[in-house]
Amino acid sequence: MSRSAIPQLALTPRERAIVERLRTPLAVQRWLRALPCNYETRGETLRSFRGVVRSAKAHCLEAALAAAVILEQHGDPPLLLSFASVDKLDHVLCVFRRGGKWGGISRSRDPGLHGRRAVFQTPRQLAASYMDPYVDLTGRIVGFAIADLRDLGRYDWRLSEHNVRRVEQWLIEYPHRPLGMSNARYRWLHERYRRYRARYPNRKPFYYENRRT
């Protein structure tokens, strides 16, 4: 980490054990995928790492924040990849670099929006890998941004006992770079998704390319 030393956090024994056990991005990804998805049935939440550990569930931004805390304790900068979509249902993941290449950690109810191995040369290439699986009945990526959580200064996004809604608003207002696909490809993907859900109304598609990454 170049901007500052690893922050000394007042972790609970349970939190410390999780951090010490999850020493690689893949381990963090497996931990998050094992947690139930937070469908927010009792109202909107935006929990910190502490809140995720206590509740043992997470939605995409909660998972991204938890992953950022864990990786930061192992020397990675706490970076988020934020997407902008035409339907305003945006997706966020924690990103990292290994061997000069970019990867991501993510929790989603949609399999195609989970994490990525560090095989992408640039953040844009990583973001582009989400374009096809983002297309559902209403979703379509129009932009992306890499945001450093340390820019929030003293705001406690790591261990707050309360909802950290400032992070969400910060990402909404953050400048996003354009990222899009042709209208022809979007129409093809949208129709494929529509047909799939009509045939399998209770399934999520796994037909996206390069699943091994």
N, C-alpha and C positions, 0 to 999 in steps of 0.2 A: 504494500500500500504506500503510495508516494505522497499523498496529501497530509497524512498524519499517522501516528502510531495506532495500533489496534486499540479501540476503546476498551477501558476496563469497566465491565458491566456488573451490576449487582445481581447476578443470576442466582436463582434458587438452586438447591441441589438437583432437583429434577431437570431444570433447564440446562444446568452445567453438564449433566450426564448426557443429554441429547446432543449438545454441541460437541462434546468430546467424542461421542460415538460416531457422529456423522461428519467424517473428515474429507469426503469427496463429493462433488456435485451429484454423482450417480447415487450415492447413499442418501443424500438429501432428497433427491427426486423420488426414490423408493419409499422413503418415510412419508412424504407428502401424499403419494398415490395410495398409500395404505390408510390414510385418514379419510373418513367420510366427507363428501362434499357438503359445504355449508350452503343449504338452499335458503337460508334466512326466512324460515317460515313464521317467525315471531317478530319480524321487523328487520330493517337493514342493520348490518354490523360492519365494522372495519377494525378488526382486532390486530394488535401488535403480535410479535412473536410470543410474548407472555400469554396473551389471550388465546392464541392458537394452541399452545401447550395445554392450557387449562381446559379449553372446550373440546380438544381433540377432534377438531374439524376445521375446514378452511374453504373459502372461495378463492378465486384466482389472485386477487390483490393481497389478501391475507397470507396466502401461501408464498407469494413473491416476497413480502416483507419478512416472513419467517426465514425463508431461504437466504435473504440478504444478510440477516443478522448472523446466521450460522456461518456462511462463507466469510463474512467480515472477520469473525473471530479466528479464522484460519488464514487471514491475510489478503483476502480478495476485497476490492472496492465494492461497496453496495450499490450496484447498478440495476436499473429497471429498464425493460423494453416495454414501451407503451404503444398500443395500437389505437388508431381512430377508425371507426366504422361508420358507414352511412346510417345505420340504425341506432347509433349512439350506445350500443352494447359493446363497450370496449373491453379489450383483454390486456392483461399485464403479466409479465413474467420477470424473474430474476435472471440476469445474464452474467456470464463469466468468460474468461479466456484461459485456454490451456494450449501450450505450444504455439502461441500466436494466433490461434483460431478461436472462434466464438461459438458458444453453446448457451443453452437456456434451461431453466428449471421452472416448471409450471404445474399448476393443479387446475383441472377443468372438468366439467361434466361432458365435454366433447373430446374423445380420444385424440383427434388430430391436433388439438391445441395443447397437448402436454409438452414436456421438455424436449430439448434437442441435444444430441451429442456435440462436442466441440469439433465440428468439421467444416465450419463456414469461415471464409476468408475475411468477411466484413460484416458489420451489423446489418447492413442492408440485405446481404444474402441470407442471413439468419431470419430477418423479418419476412423476406419473400417466401421462405419455406412455409409460412403460415397462411399464405394467400388462398391457396386452393381449399384447405380444410376449413377456412373461415366462412366459406360460402354455405349458408343454409337458406332458409326461407326469406330472411331479411338481411343477413350479414354480408358485408363486403368491405375489405380493408381499403382505406383511402390515404392513410398516413402512418408514420411510425416515428418514435423518438427514443433516444437513449438518455436516461436521466439519472444523475448521481444523487442519491439520498442525502449525502453529506451537505448538499446545497441548502437543506432545510435548517442548517445550523443547530441550535440548541433544542429544537423541537423534538420531543421524545417519541419517535416512531418505532423505537426498538422494544421498549418494555412498558409502555403506557398501560395503565389500568383501564383507560377509557378508549372509546372509538377514536381512531386517528384520522379523522375525516379531512384534516388539512392535507394529507398526502393525496387523497383522491382529487381534491380541488386543484392542487398544485399540478397534477398530471393533466387534468382537463385543460388548464391554462398553458401548459408547456408547449412551446413551438414544435409542431410535428412536421416532418419532411414528407412530401408527397410520395405515395407508393400505390400503384394501381395496376390492374390488368385490362386487357382489351374488353370491350363490350361483348364481342363474340364469344370469348372464352368464358366470361361471366355467365352469359345466357346458357352456355352448354353445361357449366358446373351447376347452375341453379336448377336446370331441368333434371339433371342427373340426381341431385339431392331430392327434388320433389318426387321423382319416381321411386327412389329408394324408400323414403318415408311412407309413401302410399303403400308400398309392398310390405315394409317392415315398420309399422307405426311405433313399436316399442324398442327399437334398436337405434344405436348410433353408428354411422358409417365408419368402416375401417378401410375403405378402398383407396385412401390417399397413397401417393407414391413415396418411395424411399423410407418406409416405416422403420427400417433398421437404424436410421440416424435419429 
